[in-house]
Amino acid sequence: MDLQTGDIILTSKKSVIARFMDFFQKDPCIWGHVLVVKDPKIGWEASWKIREVEIKKVFEKHKYYKILRKRDLSDRQKELMIELAPKIIGRVYGIRRIFLQLLDQVFHTNWFTTASDSIYCQVCSSYAAWIYEMACRYKFNGVPWQSCDPDDIEDDQLAHPETWVTLQERRLRRSKWQSLKRLLILR
């Protein structure tokens, strides 16, 4: 696979947090984890801590994924990503930010997460959004990096097909709950 610096990998994760977020969103929340590609073999992610991870292991662990590439990413922006992303490697996962994101989901706002702007309190999606905002001045779905969740990244890609290309996708089928929820919302 021809992965390049800045490519985004969304993976499905049947976590309690992803299910909670799905419950409070209008559209289905399929992706529960995100990482940014450093090079064809290594990616940056926030799991238990902010770290570099072998992409091969991510694909072994996650059966369903979507790989996105920003079409107009310049070489300079890729260099900035390589320079900036490692600055907070080793920091612990931002459990507090998860709680704030959950509050934002319940109250349909970005107030709780944007009130906490510490770059040292990161979850996977805020870390990816922070990398993009710092290196490219790009906000996924118009959302500040502090409030970004994996669904915002896919929503941005779907809303701007001229900006993003899907390199590969293995999508999880909707659950009966998601299908029912979608039906109820559309009525």
N, C-alpha and C positions, 0 to 999 in steps of 0.2 A: 504494500500500500504506500502511495506517495504522500506521506504526511509532511507538513511544513510547519515552521514556527508560526504560532498564532491560530492554527486550526483548533476548533472547539469540538470536544467529544462529550456528548450528552449520553448518560447511561440510565437505564431504568433501575430503580431501587425500591423494593417494596417495604420501605421503612414506615414507621408510624408517622414521622414528620411529613413524608411525601403524601401519605394518605390523608392526613389532616389538611394539608394545603389543598389537595384535590377537592376536598369537601367544601371549602370556602371559595373556590374559584368557579367562574362561569364556564370556562372551557376545561376539558380534562387535563389534568397534570400528569403526564406520562413519565417525565424525566425527573429523577430524584438526585442525580449527581452530575457534576460537570468538571472537566479538567481542560487545561490549555496545553497544546503541544509545544514542547521546547524544540525538539528535533524528531526525526522519524522513530526514535526508540524511547525517548523520555518525555514525560508530561509533568506539569505542575498541578497539584491538587491540595485541597484541605480535606483531610480525613480525620484522624485523631490529632494530627498536627499538620502544619503546612510543610509539604515535602515534594521531592521529585519522585516519580514512580515510573516503572517500566510499563510502557503502553501495552506490551504483549500480555502482561499480567492483568491489566484492566480488562482486556478482551476475554481472557480466560475466566475471569470472575463474573463479568456481566454479559449475559447472553444477548441482551437487547441494547442497541446503541444507535446514535445518529452522529455522523461526522460532518461538520460545517466548515466552510472556508469563506472568509471575507475576501471578495474579489479584488478589492482595491488596496489591500494591505501592502504598504511600501517596504522596501528593504530597511529603511531607517526606522520605521515603526517596529519591525521584527527585531532589529538591534536593540531598541529601547526595551522591548519585552524581555529580551535575554539579560539586559542590564538591571531592570527593575524587579522582576519576579523573584529572584533569589534573595532580595533584601530582607524578606520576612520568613524565609524558610526556617523551620525549626520551632516557630511559634505554635502554641497549642491551639487546638480547634476552638472556635468561638461559640461555645454552648450558649452564652448569653445572647448572641446575635440570633440564634435559632428561636429563642423565646421571643425576642423582639419581632422577628419575621412572622411568627405565629400571631402575635398581636396585630401586626399590620394586615395579615390575611383576614382576621376576624372583623376588624373595623374598616377594611378596604381603604387603607391609607399607606403612606410611606413615612409617617411621622416618627414612629417609634425607632425604626432602624436609622433614619437620617440623623436623629438626635444623638446617636452613638457613632461618631465618625472615626473611631480609632482603627488605624490600619492593622493593628495587632490583634484585633478580635475578628477573625475571618472564618467564614464557612465556604464551602466549595464554590458556590455561585458568586458570592461577594468577592472572593479572591479573583476569579476569572474576570468579573466586571471591573475590579480595581486595576488589573493588568491592562485591560483594554482602555479604560478611561485615562490612565496615566500615560500610556504609550501612544494612544491614537486619538485621545479626546472623544471617544465614542461611548455612548450610553445605550445599552441594550434596551429596546422598547421605551426609550426616553426616561428610564428609571435610574436614579443615582446608584453608584456601585454598592452603597451600604444596604440598599433594599432589594437588590437583584436576586431573583430566584431562577432555577433552571428553566422554568416555564417562560420567564421574560425573554430569555435568550432565544428559545424556539419561536415565540410570538414575534420577535423582531425579525427573525429569518423568514417567517411566513409572510409578514407584512412588507418585506423588502426583498423580493426575489432577485431584483437587479443588483443588490449588494452582496447577497449570500448564495453560495452553491452548496447543495448537499452532495458530499462525496460518496457517502454510503449510509445505508440505513437498514437496520433490523428492528422493526417496531413490534412492541408488545401489543397484542390485541386488547381491545377494551374489555373490561370486566362487565359483568351484568349490572353491577352498581353504577358504573360510569355510563353505560348505555341508558339506564333508567333515569339517572340524574340529567343527562343531556335531553332526553325526551321531556322531562318535567320542566326544564328551563325553557325549552323552545315553545311550550304552550302558553 
